[in-house]
Amino acid sequence: MADAQNASNVVLTALRTIVGVSGVHDGFVPLKVPESGGFIDPYIVLWGGGGDGPPELTADGKESLDTLIWDFQTTAVGATPDICRAVDQATRSKLVNLAVGTGRVRRNPDGFNQQSPILDTQSTPSRFMLPRQWRLITN
């Protein structure tokens, strides 16, 4: 059976090897994240759900439990646009074509494509964020 939890663990493990990132968070941002000199330290958030199977039924009319379609998002965060882009680049380097089970992680062709870092002034200290949409299909 295809397993979104296993896929999430593989992605988190890959992201946690990125040098210079203060943390990789799974589905939330802690109230207190590391900062230095009044600036937020870079971090990444993985936003992943339970995934789904393909919409087609098998020849016997059943849903496939062997295939997983897992859409997820990563958000790269940094104190400045340059730092945010660097974290995003490192994230892309780790995830593009990452083997997970019988599939590989790819950019989500149906997801939005944010081109520039977004300033979050609602958090203190303020920070720049760059979300990326991803898709994994196993078979």
C-alpha positions in Angstrom: 0.0 0.0 0.0 1.3 3.5 -0.9 1.9 5.5 2.2 1.9 9.3 2.5 3.6 9.1 6.0 6.5 7.3 4.5 6.7 9.9 1.6 6.6 12.7 4.2 9.5 11.0 6.2 11.7 10.7 3.1 11.1 14.4 2.1 11.7 15.6 5.7 14.9 13.6 5.9 16.1 15.1 2.6 15.3 18.6 3.8 17.0 18.2 7.1 20.3 17.7 5.3 20.3 21.3 4.0 23.2 23.2 5.6 22.5 26.6 7.1 18.8 26.0 7.9 17.9 26.3 11.6 15.0 23.9 11.3 12.6 21.9 9.2 9.0 21.9 10.5 6.3 19.4 9.6 2.9 21.1 9.1 3.4 24.0 11.5 5.7 26.8 12.5 6.5 26.9 16.2 5.7 30.1 18.1 9.4 30.5 18.8 11.8 29.9 15.9 15.6 30.7 16.1 16.7 34.2 15.5 20.0 36.0 15.5 20.5 39.7 16.1 16.8 40.5 15.7 16.5 38.6 12.4 14.8 35.3 11.8 17.2 32.3 11.1 16.3 30.5 7.8 13.9 27.5 8.1 11.7 25.3 5.9 8.1 24.2 6.5 6.6 21.0 4.9 2.9 21.2 4.3 1.8 17.7 3.4 -1.5 15.8 3.7 -2.5 12.2 3.3 -2.4 12.0 -0.4 -4.9 10.2 -2.7 -5.1 7.4 -5.2 -5.7 7.8 -8.9 -9.2 8.8 -9.9 -9.5 5.7 -12.3 -10.7 2.4 -11.0 -8.8 -0.8 -11.7 -10.2 -3.4 -14.2 -12.1 -5.1 -11.4 -13.8 -1.9 -10.4 -11.8 -1.2 -7.2 -9.7 1.8 -6.2 -5.9 1.2 -6.4 -4.2 1.2 -3.0 -0.8 0.7 -4.6 -0.6 4.2 -6.2 -0.2 7.4 -4.3 -0.7 10.9 -5.6 0.7 13.2 -3.0 0.6 17.0 -3.5 2.5 19.0 -0.9 4.1 22.3 -0.4 7.4 23.6 1.0 7.8 27.1 2.3 11.4 28.5 2.4 11.8 31.3 5.0 14.6 33.8 5.5 15.2 37.3 6.9 15.9 38.8 3.5 14.8 38.0 -0.1 18.4 36.8 -0.8 18.4 34.4 2.1 14.9 33.2 1.3 15.8 32.5 -2.4 18.9 30.6 -1.2 16.8 28.4 1.0 14.4 27.9 -1.8 17.2 26.9 -4.2 18.6 24.4 -1.7 15.1 23.0 -1.2 14.6 22.6 -5.0 18.1 20.9 -5.2 17.1 18.3 -2.6 13.6 17.6 -3.9 13.6 17.7 -7.7 13.6 14.1 -8.8 14.0 12.8 -5.2 13.1 9.0 -5.3 10.3 8.1 -2.9 9.2 4.5 -3.1 8.5 3.8 -6.8 8.0 7.5 -7.7 10.0 10.8 -8.0 9.2 14.2 -6.6 8.4 16.8 -9.3 7.1 20.3 -9.4 3.3 20.3 -9.3 2.1 21.3 -12.7 -1.3 22.2 -11.3 0.1 24.3 -8.4 0.7 28.0 -8.2 4.1 29.3 -9.1 5.2 32.1 -6.8 8.0 33.9 -8.4 9.3 36.2 -5.7 9.5 36.1 -1.9 6.5 37.4 0.1 7.1 39.6 3.1 5.3 38.5 6.2 5.0 41.5 8.6 2.4 39.7 10.8 5.2 37.8 12.6 8.0 39.2 14.7 10.6 39.5 13.5 9.3 39.9 10.0 10.4 37.4 7.4 10.3 36.6 3.7 8.6 33.4 2.5 8.7 31.5 -0.8 6.2 28.6 -1.2 6.7 25.8 -3.7 4.1 23.2 -4.9 5.2 19.6 -5.4 3.7 16.3 -6.6 4.7 12.7 -6.0 3.1 9.9 -7.9 4.1 6.4 -7.1 2.9 3.2 -8.9 
